[in-house]
Amino acid sequence: MSDFSAEDKKLLTLARATRARIGAAEGAAVRDTDGRTYAAATVDLPSLQLTAVQCCVAMAVAAGSAGIDAVVVLGASGALADTDRAVLGDFAGSDGVVAHLGDPRGTIAATVTV
């Protein structure tokens, strides 16, 4: 994590706090192409299921964002789900999306570009 920028550390903190606050399976935080941040946890209701990444992207779209530059995803799998990869690809900034993937405690295991 020492090579994380201050902005990426902020995303890590937001993702970890959001997931922990409600004990969700996953927490995520994104930075849009304007530098705004959005954080969310998994939604698992009988009538609505969204990953934390899908929630973050939905908030960014609803706020008028033009794209996503970076995301931190924290969950037990430590991987980027295919559905999350797809939504990030649909709404990527011009250079793609840097995705930092980690466990629920916030230990980053991998960084990929989508």
SERO-123733 format. One record per residue: residue number from 0; x, y, z of N, C-alpha, C, O, CB in turn; residue in one letter. Coordinates in nm, 2 decimals, m for minus. Each point is the difference from the previous one (the first is absolute). Glycine has a CB too. Layout:
N
- resi:nxx:nyy:nzz:caxx:cayy:cazz:cxx:cyy:czz:oxx:oyy:ozz:cbxx:cbyy:cbzz:resn
- NUM:X:Y:Z:X:Y:Z:X:Y:Z:X:Y:Z:X:Y:Z:a
...
% end
This chain:
114
- resi:nxx:nyy:nzz:caxx:cayy:cazz:cxx:cyy:czz:oxx:oyy:ozz:cbxx:cbyy:cbzz:resn
- 0:0.08:m0.12:0.00:m0.08:0.12:0.00:0.09:0.13:0.00:m0.06:0.11:m0.01:m0.12:m0.24:0.13:m
- 1:0.30:0.11:m0.10:0.09:0.12:0.00:0.00:0.08:m0.13:0.04:0.12:0.00:0.10:m0.24:0.17:s
- 2:m0.17:0.05:m0.28:0.00:0.07:m0.13:m0.14:0.06:m0.03:m0.02:0.06:m0.11:0.20:m0.22:0.03:d
- 3:m0.27:0.15:0.17:m0.13:0.07:m0.02:0.01:0.15:0.01:0.08:0.05:0.08:m0.19:m0.25:0.02:f
- 4:0.04:0.27:m0.19:m0.01:0.14:0.01:m0.09:0.04:0.12:m0.07:m0.09:0.06:0.11:0.12:m0.31:s
- 5:m0.04:0.09:0.29:m0.08:0.05:0.11:m0.15:m0.02:m0.04:m0.08:m0.03:0.09:0.25:0.20:m0.02:a
- 6:m0.20:m0.15:m0.20:m0.14:m0.02:m0.04:m0.04:m0.15:0.01:m0.12:m0.03:0.03:0.15:0.23:m0.19:e
- 7:0.06:m0.29:0.12:m0.03:m0.14:0.01:m0.02:m0.04:0.15:m0.08:m0.09:0.03:0.21:0.05:m0.25:d
- 8:m0.05:0.09:0.31:m0.01:m0.03:0.14:m0.14:0.05:0.05:m0.06:m0.07:0.09:0.31:0.09:m0.06:k
- 9:m0.29:0.09:m0.08:m0.14:0.05:0.04:m0.10:m0.10:m0.04:m0.09:m0.03:0.07:0.16:0.27:m0.09:k
- 10:m0.06:m0.30:m0.11:m0.10:m0.10:m0.04:0.01:m0.12:0.09:m0.11:m0.06:0.03:0.14:0.15:m0.27:l
- 11:0.09:m0.13:0.27:0.01:m0.12:0.09:m0.07:0.02:0.13:m0.08:m0.08:0.05:0.30:0.03:m0.15:l
- 12:m0.20:0.17:0.16:m0.07:0.03:0.13:m0.15:0.01:m0.01:m0.07:m0.06:0.08:0.27:0.19:m0.02:t
- 13:m0.25:m0.07:m0.17:m0.14:0.00:m0.02:m0.06:m0.14:m0.02:m0.11:m0.03:0.05:0.14:0.26:m0.15:l
- 14:0.03:m0.31:0.02:m0.05:m0.13:m0.03:0.00:m0.09:0.13:m0.10:m0.07:0.02:0.19:0.09:m0.26:a
- 15:0.02:m0.01:0.31:0.00:m0.08:0.13:m0.10:0.05:0.10:m0.07:m0.09:0.06:0.32:0.05:m0.10:r
- 16:m0.27:0.17:0.06:m0.09:0.05:0.09:m0.15:m0.03:m0.04:m0.08:m0.03:0.08:0.24:0.21:m0.02:a
- 17:m0.19:m0.17:m0.19:m0.13:m0.02:m0.05:m0.04:m0.15:0.02:m0.11:m0.03:0.05:0.14:0.22:m0.21:t
- 18:0.06:m0.28:0.13:m0.03:m0.14:0.01:m0.02:m0.04:0.15:m0.09:m0.07:0.04:0.22:0.02:m0.25:r
- 19:m0.04:0.10:0.29:0.00:m0.03:0.15:m0.12:0.06:0.07:m0.06:m0.07:0.09:0.30:0.06:m0.09:a
- 20:m0.29:0.12:m0.04:m0.11:0.07:0.06:m0.12:m0.09:0.01:m0.07:0.00:0.10:0.16:0.22:m0.18:r
- 21:m0.12:m0.29:m0.03:m0.12:m0.08:0.00:0.03:m0.15:m0.01:m0.09:m0.08:m0.01:m0.03:0.26:m0.10:i
- 22:0.25:m0.22:0.12:0.03:m0.14:m0.01:m0.03:m0.06:m0.13:m0.03:m0.12:m0.01:m0.01:0.11:0.25:g
- 23:0.05:0.08:m0.35:m0.03:m0.05:m0.13:0.11:m0.09:m0.05:0.11:0.00:0.05:m0.23:0.21:m0.10:a
- 24:0.08:m0.29:m0.05:0.10:m0.10:m0.06:0.11:0.07:m0.07:0.11:m0.05:m0.01:m0.29:m0.11:m0.01:a
- 25:0.15:0.28:m0.03:0.10:0.07:m0.08:m0.02:0.15:0.02:m0.11:0.05:0.02:0.12:m0.24:m0.19:e
- 26:0.10:0.27:0.16:0.00:0.14:0.00:0.08:0.05:m0.12:0.10:m0.06:m0.04:m0.13:0.07:0.29:g
- 27:m0.01:0.10:m0.31:0.08:0.06:m0.11:m0.01:0.15:0.01:m0.09:0.06:0.06:0.04:m0.26:m0.20:a
- 28:0.15:0.26:0.08:0.00:0.15:m0.02:0.07:0.03:m0.13:0.09:m0.07:m0.05:m0.08:0.11:0.30:a
- 29:m0.07:0.05:m0.32:0.05:0.04:m0.13:0.04:0.15:m0.01:m0.06:0.08:0.08:m0.08:m0.26:m0.18:v
- 30:0.23:0.22:0.01:0.03:0.14:m0.03:m0.04:0.02:m0.14:0.05:m0.07:m0.09:0.14:0.08:0.26:r
- 31:m0.27:0.09:m0.19:m0.04:0.03:m0.14:0.10:0.09:m0.07:0.10:0.04:0.06:m0.34:m0.07:0.01:d
- 32:0.22:0.05:m0.20:0.09:0.08:m0.08:0.01:0.15:0.04:0.09:0.07:m0.04:m0.14:m0.23:m0.14:t
- 33:m0.04:0.20:0.27:0.00:0.14:0.05:0.07:0.00:0.14:0.01:0.11:0.06:m0.22:m0.05:m0.19:d
- 34:0.25:m0.18:0.18:0.06:0.00:0.14:m0.10:m0.02:0.11:0.04:m0.01:0.12:0.13:0.15:m0.21:g
- 35:m0.30:m0.16:0.06:m0.10:m0.02:0.11:0.01:m0.15:0.04:0.03:m0.08:m0.09:m0.18:0.27:0.00:r
- 36:0.11:m0.22:0.21:0.01:m0.13:0.05:m0.14:m0.05:0.04:m0.09:0.08:0.04:0.32:m0.05:0.04:t
- 37:m0.26:m0.16:m0.09:m0.12:m0.06:0.03:0.03:m0.13:0.07:0.09:m0.07:m0.04:m0.22:0.18:m0.15:y
- 38:0.06:m0.14:0.30:0.03:m0.13:0.07:m0.14:m0.07:0.02:m0.10:0.06:0.03:0.31:0.04:0.09:a
- 39:m0.20:m0.23:m0.12:m0.12:m0.08:0.02:0.03:m0.14:0.05:0.12:m0.05:m0.01:m0.24:0.18:m0.17:a
- 40:0.02:m0.20:0.23:0.01:m0.14:0.04:m0.10:m0.08:m0.09:m0.08:0.05:m0.07:0.15:0.02:0.31:a
- 41:m0.05:m0.20:m0.23:m0.09:m0.09:m0.07:m0.14:0.02:0.05:m0.03:0.02:0.12:0.22:m0.19:m0.14:t
- 42:m0.29:0.16:m0.08:m0.14:0.01:0.03:m0.05:m0.14:m0.03:0.01:m0.05:m0.11:m0.03:0.30:0.06:v
- 43:m0.05:m0.31:0.15:m0.05:m0.13:m0.01:m0.14:m0.01:0.06:m0.02:m0.04:0.11:0.25:m0.06:m0.11:d
- 44:m0.33:0.15:m0.08:m0.14:0.00:0.04:m0.07:m0.10:m0.08:0.05:m0.04:m0.11:m0.04:0.28:0.18:l
- 45:m0.13:m0.28:m0.02:m0.07:m0.10:m0.09:m0.03:0.05:m0.14:0.00:m0.07:m0.09:m0.10:m0.01:0.30:p
- 46:0.08:0.21:m0.22:m0.04:0.06:m0.13:0.11:0.07:m0.07:m0.02:0.05:m0.11:m0.21:m0.03:0.19:s
- 47:0.35:m0.01:m0.02:0.11:0.07:m0.06:0.14:m0.05:0.05:0.02:0.00:0.12:m0.17:0.20:m0.14:l
- 48:0.23:m0.24:m0.08:0.13:m0.05:0.04:0.10:0.08:m0.09:m0.01:0.00:m0.12:m0.07:m0.23:0.19:q
- 49:0.18:0.30:0.00:0.10:0.07:m0.07:0.13:m0.02:0.07:0.01:m0.01:0.12:m0.17:0.18:m0.20:l
- 50:0.27:m0.18:0.00:0.13:0.00:0.06:0.03:0.14:0.05:m0.06:0.09:m0.04:0.14:m0.29:m0.11:t
- 51:0.03:0.21:0.23:0.04:0.13:0.05:0.05:0.08:m0.12:m0.03:0.13:0.00:0.09:m0.23:0.23:a
- 52:0.01:0.05:m0.32:0.04:0.07:m0.12:m0.12:0.05:m0.08:0.00:0.12:m0.04:0.21:m0.26:0.03:v
- 53:m0.30:0.06:m0.01:m0.12:0.04:m0.08:m0.07:0.12:0.07:m0.05:0.09:m0.06:0.02:m0.32:m0.02:q
- 54:0.02:0.23:0.22:m0.06:0.11:0.07:0.08:0.13:m0.02:m0.06:0.10:m0.02:m0.03:m0.27:0.19:c
- 55:0.22:0.15:m0.16:0.09:0.12:m0.02:m0.02:0.06:m0.14:m0.01:0.13:m0.01:0.17:m0.22:0.18:c
- 56:m0.16:0.01:m0.27:m0.01:0.05:m0.13:m0.14:0.06:m0.02:m0.01:0.11:m0.07:0.17:m0.28:m0.02:v
- 57:m0.26:0.11:0.14:m0.14:0.06:m0.01:0.00:0.14:0.06:m0.06:0.09:m0.05:m0.04:m0.32:0.06:a
- 58:0.16:0.24:0.11:0.00:0.14:0.06:0.08:0.10:m0.08:m0.04:0.11:m0.02:0.03:m0.22:0.24:m
- 59:0.12:0.06:m0.28:0.08:0.09:m0.09:m0.08:0.05:m0.12:0.00:0.11:m0.04:0.21:m0.22:0.12:a
- 60:m0.28:0.01:m0.14:m0.08:0.03:m0.12:m0.11:0.10:0.04:m0.03:0.10:m0.07:0.08:m0.33:m0.03:v
- 61:m0.12:0.20:0.21:m0.11:0.09:0.05:0.05:0.14:0.03:m0.08:0.09:m0.01:m0.04:m0.30:0.10:a
- 62:0.25:0.22:m0.05:0.05:0.13:0.03:0.05:0.08:m0.12:0.05:0.11:0.01:0.01:m0.20:0.21:a
- 63:m0.06:0.02:m0.34:0.04:0.07:m0.12:0.14:m0.02:m0.04:0.06:0.07:m0.08:m0.22:0.09:0.13:g
- 64:0.23:m0.26:0.01:0.14:m0.03:m0.03:0.01:m0.05:m0.14:m0.09:m0.05:m0.06:0.13:m0.01:0.30:s
- 65:0.08:0.09:m0.30:0.03:m0.05:m0.14:0.08:m0.13:0.00:0.01:m0.05:m0.11:m0.01:0.29:0.04:a
- 66:0.05:m0.29:0.18:0.07:m0.12:0.00:0.07:m0.02:0.13:0.00:0.08:0.09:0.04:m0.06:m0.33:g
- 67:0.02:m0.14:0.26:0.07:m0.04:0.12:0.15:m0.02:m0.03:0.03:m0.06:m0.11:m0.24:m0.05:0.20:i
- 68:0.30:0.16:m0.01:0.14:m0.02:m0.01:0.06:m0.11:0.08:0.09:m0.07:m0.04:m0.08:0.31:m0.01:d
- 69:m0.06:m0.26:0.18:0.05:m0.09:0.09:m0.10:m0.06:0.09:m0.10:0.06:0.03:0.32:0.06:m0.03:a
- 70:m0.20:m0.24:0.05:m0.09:m0.07:0.09:0.08:m0.08:0.10:0.10:m0.06:m0.03:m0.28:0.06:m0.14:v
- 71:0.13:m0.01:0.30:0.05:m0.09:0.09:m0.11:m0.09:0.04:m0.11:0.05:0.03:0.28:0.11:0.06:v
- 72:m0.15:m0.29:m0.10:m0.11:m0.10:0.03:0.06:m0.09:0.11:0.10:m0.06:m0.01:m0.20:0.06:m0.22:v
- 73:0.02:m0.01:0.34:0.04:m0.08:0.12:m0.10:m0.11:0.03:m0.12:0.04:0.02:0.25:0.15:0.07:l
- 74:m0.10:m0.31:m0.10:m0.09:m0.11:0.03:0.07:m0.13:0.02:0.13:m0.01:m0.02:m0.30:0.13:m0.12:g
- 75:0.10:m0.22:0.17:0.06:m0.13:0.04:0.07:m0.07:m0.13:0.10:m0.07:0.02:m0.27:0.04:0.16:a
- 76:0.11:0.06:m0.29:0.06:m0.07:m0.12:0.14:0.06:m0.04:0.08:m0.07:m0.06:m0.32:0.02:m0.02:s
- 77:0.25:0.18:0.10:0.13:0.07:m0.04:0.01:0.01:m0.15:0.11:0.02:m0.05:0.00:m0.11:0.26:g
- 78:m0.21:0.07:m0.28:0.00:0.00:m0.14:m0.11:0.10:m0.06:m0.09:0.04:0.08:0.18:m0.28:m0.08:a
- 79:m0.08:0.27:m0.12:m0.09:0.09:m0.07:m0.10:m0.09:m0.07:0.03:m0.07:m0.09:0.14:0.26:0.06:l
- 80:m0.30:m0.18:0.07:m0.10:m0.09:m0.06:m0.02:0.04:m0.15:0.02:0.12:m0.04:m0.13:m0.14:0.26:a
- 81:0.07:m0.07:m0.30:m0.03:0.03:m0.14:m0.10:0.11:m0.02:0.02:0.08:m0.09:0.03:m0.32:0.04:d
- 82:m0.15:0.25:0.13:m0.10:0.10:m0.01:0.06:0.14:0.03:m0.03:0.10:m0.06:m0.15:m0.26:0.12:t
- 83:0.27:0.16:0.04:0.07:0.13:0.03:0.10:0.04:m0.11:0.00:0.12:m0.03:m0.02:m0.18:0.28:d
- 84:0.09:m0.04:m0.30:0.09:0.03:m0.11:m0.08:0.06:m0.12:0.04:0.10:m0.06:0.11:m0.29:0.13:r
- 85:m0.27:0.14:m0.10:m0.08:0.05:m0.11:m0.05:0.14:0.03:0.01:0.08:m0.09:m0.08:m0.32:0.04:a
- 86:0.02:0.27:0.17:m0.05:0.13:0.02:0.11:0.11:0.01:m0.02:0.11:m0.05:m0.17:m0.21:0.18:v
- 87:0.31:0.06:m0.08:0.11:0.09:m0.01:0.05:0.02:m0.14:0.03:0.11:m0.04:0.04:m0.19:0.27:l
- 88:m0.07:m0.02:m0.31:0.03:0.01:m0.14:m0.10:0.10:m0.08:0.05:0.08:m0.08:0.05:m0.31:0.09:g
- 89:m0.22:0.22:0.03:m0.11:0.08:m0.06:0.02:0.15:0.03:m0.03:0.09:m0.07:m0.12:m0.28:0.08:d
- 90:0.21:0.21:0.11:0.00:0.14:0.05:0.15:0.05:0.04:0.02:0.08:0.08:m0.25:m0.12:0.01:f
- 91:0.32:m0.02:m0.16:0.14:0.03:0.02:0.04:0.14:m0.05:m0.06:0.05:m0.10:0.11:m0.29:0.09:a
- 92:0.05:0.30:0.08:0.06:0.12:m0.05:0.08:m0.03:m0.13:0.01:m0.12:m0.04:m0.01:0.22:0.28:g
- 93:0.06:0.00:m0.29:0.08:m0.02:m0.13:0.11:m0.10:0.01:0.04:m0.06:m0.10:m0.11:0.29:0.04:s
- 94:0.13:m0.24:0.18:0.11:m0.09:0.02:m0.03:m0.13:0.07:0.08:m0.07:0.05:0.06:0.27:m0.04:d
- 95:m0.27:m0.23:m0.01:m0.05:m0.12:0.07:m0.02:0.03:0.15:0.01:0.11:0.04:0.11:m0.26:m0.21:g
- 96:m0.14:0.04:0.24:m0.02:0.02:0.15:0.10:m0.09:0.07:0.02:m0.12:m0.03:m0.27:0.16:0.00:v
- 97:0.33:0.03:0.12:0.09:m0.08:0.09:m0.08:m0.05:0.11:m0.07:0.07:0.08:0.27:0.08:m0.14:v
- 98:m0.20:m0.29:0.08:m0.07:m0.06:0.10:0.09:m0.07:0.10:0.08:m0.09:m0.03:m0.27:0.05:m0.13:a
- 99:0.18:0.09:0.29:0.08:m0.06:0.11:m0.10:m0.10:0.07:m0.10:0.04:0.04:0.25:0.17:m0.01:h
- 100:m0.10:m0.33:m0.02:m0.09:m0.11:0.06:0.06:m0.05:0.13:0.12:m0.03:0.01:m0.19:m0.03:m0.24:l
- 101:m0.02:0.05:0.33:0.06:m0.04:0.13:m0.10:m0.08:0.08:m0.12:m0.02:m0.04:0.27:0.21:0.04:g
- 102:m0.11:m0.23:0.12:m0.08:m0.07:0.10:m0.09:0.10:0.08:0.03:0.12:m0.01:0.14:m0.32:0.02:d
- 103:m0.26:0.15:0.07:m0.09:0.08:0.08:0.08:0.10:0.09:m0.05:0.10:0.04:m0.12:m0.28:m0.05:p
- 104:0.29:0.14:0.06:0.07:0.08:0.09:0.08:0.12:m0.07:0.04:0.09:0.06:m0.02:m0.29:0.09:r
- 105:m0.02:0.19:m0.28:0.07:0.10:m0.08:0.14:m0.03:m0.05:0.07:0.09:m0.05:m0.21:0.06:0.18:g
- 106:0.18:m0.27:m0.12:0.13:m0.04:m0.05:m0.02:m0.03:m0.15:m0.07:m0.08:m0.05:0.14:m0.02:0.27:t
- 107:0.00:0.19:m0.30:m0.01:m0.01:m0.15:0.09:m0.12:m0.05:0.12:0.00:0.03:m0.16:0.25:m0.04:i
- 108:m0.02:m0.34:m0.07:0.07:m0.11:m0.05:0.03:0.01:m0.14:0.10:m0.06:m0.05:m0.22:m0.08:0.21:a
- 109:0.05:0.23:m0.24:0.03:0.01:m0.14:m0.05:0.13:m0.05:m0.09:0.06:0.05:0.07:m0.31:m0.08:a
- 110:0.08:0.30:m0.08:m0.04:0.12:m0.07:m0.01:m0.04:m0.15:0.10:m0.05:m0.05:0.00:0.21:0.23:t
- 111:m0.21:m0.13:m0.24:m0.02:m0.03:m0.14:m0.06:0.13:m0.07:m0.05:0.09:0.07:0.02:m0.34:m0.02:v
- 112:0.05:0.25:m0.18:m0.07:0.11:m0.08:m0.10:m0.06:m0.08:0.02:m0.10:m0.07:0.19:0.24:0.07:t
- 113:m0.33:m0.08:0.01:m0.12:m0.05:m0.08:m0.02:0.09:m0.12:m0.09:m0.02:m0.07:m0.02:m0.07:0.28:v
% end
